[in-house]
Amino acid sequence: MRYTVHKTDRAPALDADFDGAAWAAAEAGVVGCFREESSAHRPDVRFRILHNGTHLFVRFQMKDRYVRSVQTAYMGPVCTDSCSEFFVRPKAGHGYFNFEINAGGTLHLSYIEDPTYGPNGFTKWQPVDPALAQQVAIWHSLPAVVEPEITDPVDWSNGWSFPVSLLEAYVGPIGDLSGQTWRANLYKCADRTSHPHWASWSPIPRLSFHLPEFFGELALA
């Protein structure tokens, strides 16, 4: 899988229409590879990504049902809620970052160098410092808490932006973005809802999002 991240001279408003002019320069990708462990509910999930040389801008658009979002604390288990995720490794030989944001806009963000799972969790990882995580600007269309679950069809969105310097705090200088190829995957999940599901942009061979060897390519234009 390969997605081109186009460069923009103007930062898109995170709350701008997904198909409108602000995001028109970005390709529309699809998170449509559902794991067989998912329920029969298969939401329509699209994304767009742009960069302006210093920041990345990520936008998700969902046509969904059975939406629930109750986690409100940074680094909480937001994947148990209706959640969209962006995992990215900007430099070969280094770890990756997992941006996980639920429907209510709560962030889980860590830097993972070895996702091998043991009795105490991942072998080598760390939460991104909260002071750095505050640099992530987040917009979400639904309230901070969605409970009870929305069982009717509902369109919801979220978007976020972050400075490349946040990544550099962990992987060192990244340099000019244009011409680089990063590795990444994008996901949609809803672990503890009435209709759980797990979907990815780049296919994964088993039910784990932490498989960097199966990340697709982000070509930064």
C-alpha positions as CSV (number, residue, x, y, z in Angstrom):
1,M,0.0,0.0,0.0
2,R,1.3,3.5,-0.9
3,Y,-0.3,6.9,-0.1
4,T,1.1,10.2,-1.3
5,V,1.1,13.0,1.3
6,H,0.9,16.2,-0.7
7,K,2.4,19.5,0.4
8,T,0.1,22.4,1.0
9,D,1.0,26.1,1.5
10,R,-2.0,26.6,3.8
11,A,-2.8,24.6,6.8
12,P,-6.3,23.0,6.3
13,A,-8.9,23.7,9.0
14,L,-9.4,20.4,10.8
15,D,-13.1,21.0,10.9
16,A,-13.4,21.8,7.2
17,D,-15.6,19.6,5.0
18,F,-13.8,16.4,4.2
19,D,-14.6,16.7,0.5
20,G,-14.3,20.5,0.5
21,A,-11.7,22.9,-0.8
22,A,-9.5,22.9,2.3
23,W,-8.7,19.2,1.9
24,A,-8.9,19.0,-1.9
25,A,-5.2,18.6,-2.3
26,A,-5.2,15.4,-0.3
27,E,-5.9,12.0,-1.7
28,A,-8.8,10.1,-0.1
29,G,-7.6,6.8,1.4
30,V,-9.8,4.0,2.7
31,V,-9.5,2.0,5.9
32,G,-11.2,-1.0,4.5
33,C,-9.3,-4.2,5.4
34,F,-11.5,-5.7,8.1
35,R,-10.2,-8.5,10.3
36,E,-12.3,-11.7,10.3
37,E,-12.7,-11.3,14.1
38,S,-14.9,-8.2,13.5
39,S,-18.6,-8.2,13.9
40,A,-20.9,-7.9,10.9
41,H,-20.8,-4.1,11.2
42,R,-18.3,-2.7,8.7
43,P,-18.2,1.2,8.8
44,D,-17.1,3.2,5.8
45,V,-13.9,4.9,6.9
46,R,-11.9,7.4,4.8
47,F,-8.9,9.5,5.6
48,R,-6.8,12.4,4.1
49,I,-3.3,13.5,5.1
50,L,-1.3,16.6,4.1
51,H,1.9,18.3,5.2
52,N,3.2,21.9,5.0
53,G,6.9,21.1,5.7
54,T,6.7,21.5,9.4
55,H,3.4,19.9,10.4
56,L,1.3,16.9,9.4
57,F,-2.5,17.1,9.2
58,V,-4.7,14.0,9.5
59,R,-8.4,13.8,8.9
60,F,-10.8,10.9,9.3
61,Q,-14.4,10.6,8.1
62,M,-16.7,7.8,9.3
63,K,-20.1,6.5,8.3
64,D,-20.7,4.4,11.4
65,R,-23.2,2.9,13.9
66,Y,-22.9,1.6,17.4
67,V,-20.6,4.5,18.4
68,R,-19.5,4.7,22.0
69,S,-16.7,6.9,23.5
70,V,-16.1,7.1,27.3
71,Q,-12.3,7.4,27.8
72,T,-11.4,11.0,28.6
73,A,-7.8,10.8,30.1
74,Y,-4.6,11.1,28.1
75,M,-3.0,7.6,27.5
76,G,-6.3,5.9,28.5
77,P,-7.4,2.8,26.5
78,V,-9.1,4.8,23.8
79,C,-9.0,1.8,21.4
80,T,-11.8,0.3,23.5
81,D,-14.0,3.1,22.2
82,S,-15.0,4.0,18.7
83,C,-11.5,5.1,17.6
84,S,-9.4,6.1,14.6
85,E,-5.7,5.6,14.7
86,F,-2.5,6.6,12.8
87,F,0.7,4.7,13.4
88,V,3.8,6.2,11.8
89,R,7.5,5.5,11.6
90,P,9.3,8.5,10.1
91,K,12.8,7.0,10.1
92,A,14.1,3.5,9.3
93,G,15.9,1.9,12.2
94,H,13.8,3.8,14.8
95,G,10.5,3.2,16.5
96,Y,7.0,4.3,15.5
97,F,4.3,6.5,17.1
98,N,0.7,5.4,17.6
99,F,-1.7,8.3,17.5
100,E,-5.0,6.9,18.8
101,I,-7.9,9.3,19.1
102,N,-11.5,8.3,20.0
103,A,-14.7,9.8,18.9
104,G,-14.6,12.2,21.8
105,G,-11.1,13.5,20.9
106,T,-9.1,11.8,23.7
107,L,-5.5,11.0,22.7
108,H,-3.3,8.0,23.4
109,L,0.2,8.6,22.0
110,S,3.3,6.6,22.7
111,Y,6.7,5.8,21.1
112,I,7.3,2.1,20.5
113,E,10.7,0.7,19.7
114,D,9.9,-3.0,20.2
115,P,6.3,-4.1,20.1
116,T,7.1,-7.7,21.1
117,Y,4.5,-8.4,23.7
118,G,5.6,-10.0,27.1
119,P,4.1,-10.4,30.6
120,N,4.6,-6.6,31.3
121,G,3.4,-5.3,27.9
122,F,5.5,-4.1,25.0
123,T,9.2,-4.9,25.4
124,K,10.4,-1.3,24.8
125,W,8.0,1.7,24.7
126,Q,7.3,4.9,26.4
127,P,4.3,7.4,26.6
128,V,5.0,10.6,24.7
129,D,5.6,13.3,27.3
130,P,2.3,15.1,28.1
131,A,3.9,18.5,27.4
132,L,4.8,17.3,23.9
133,A,1.4,15.6,23.4
134,Q,-0.2,19.0,24.1
135,Q,1.2,20.1,20.8
136,V,-1.3,17.8,19.0
137,A,-4.3,19.9,17.9
138,I,-7.4,17.8,17.9
139,W,-10.9,18.4,16.5
140,H,-13.8,16.0,16.8
141,S,-17.4,16.3,15.7
142,L,-19.0,14.3,18.5
143,P,-19.2,15.3,22.2
144,A,-16.3,14.3,24.6
145,V,-18.4,11.5,26.0
146,V,-20.8,9.4,23.9
147,E,-22.8,7.2,26.3
148,P,-25.1,5.4,25.8
149,E,-24.0,4.1,22.5
150,I,-25.4,5.6,19.3
151,T,-27.0,2.6,17.7
152,D,-28.5,4.5,14.7
153,P,-26.4,5.3,11.6
154,V,-24.2,8.4,12.3
155,D,-21.5,10.3,10.4
156,W,-18.7,11.4,12.6
157,S,-15.2,12.9,12.0
158,N,-12.0,13.8,13.8
159,G,-8.8,15.4,12.7
160,W,-5.5,16.4,14.2
161,S,-2.3,18.1,13.4
162,F,1.2,18.0,15.0
163,P,4.6,19.5,14.4
164,V,7.3,17.2,13.1
165,S,9.5,18.5,15.9
166,L,7.4,16.3,18.2
167,L,8.6,13.2,16.4
168,E,12.2,14.6,16.3
169,A,12.2,14.6,20.1
170,Y,12.4,10.8,19.9
171,V,14.0,9.9,16.6
172,G,16.4,12.9,16.0
173,P,16.5,15.3,13.0
174,I,14.1,14.4,10.2
175,G,15.1,17.2,7.7
176,D,13.2,18.4,4.7
177,L,10.0,16.3,4.4
178,S,9.6,16.5,0.6
179,G,10.9,13.4,-1.1
180,Q,10.9,11.3,2.0
181,T,9.2,7.9,2.4
182,W,7.8,7.0,5.8
183,R,6.1,3.9,6.9
184,A,2.6,4.0,8.4
185,N,-0.8,2.3,8.8
186,L,-4.2,3.7,9.7
187,Y,-6.9,1.9,11.6
188,K,-10.5,2.0,12.8
189,C,-11.6,0.0,15.9
190,A,-14.3,-0.2,18.5
191,D,-13.2,-2.9,20.9
192,R,-15.8,-2.5,23.7
193,T,-18.9,-1.6,21.7
194,S,-21.9,-3.8,20.9
195,H,-20.5,-4.4,17.4
196,P,-16.7,-4.5,17.7
197,H,-14.5,-4.3,14.6
198,W,-10.9,-3.9,13.6
199,A,-10.0,-2.4,10.2
200,S,-6.7,-1.2,8.6
201,W,-5.5,0.6,5.5
202,S,-2.6,-1.7,4.9
203,P,-3.6,-5.4,5.4
204,I,-2.5,-7.1,8.6
205,P,-2.1,-10.9,8.9
206,R,-3.4,-11.2,12.4
207,L,-5.4,-9.1,14.9
208,S,-2.7,-6.7,16.1
209,F,-2.2,-3.1,15.0
210,H,1.4,-3.2,16.3
211,L,2.9,-4.9,13.3
212,P,5.3,-2.3,11.8
213,E,6.6,-4.8,9.3
214,F,3.2,-4.6,7.6
215,F,3.0,-0.8,7.5
216,G,2.4,0.7,4.1
217,E,4.4,3.6,2.5
218,L,3.7,7.3,2.9
219,A,5.4,9.2,0.1
220,L,5.8,12.8,1.1
221,A,5.6,15.1,-1.9
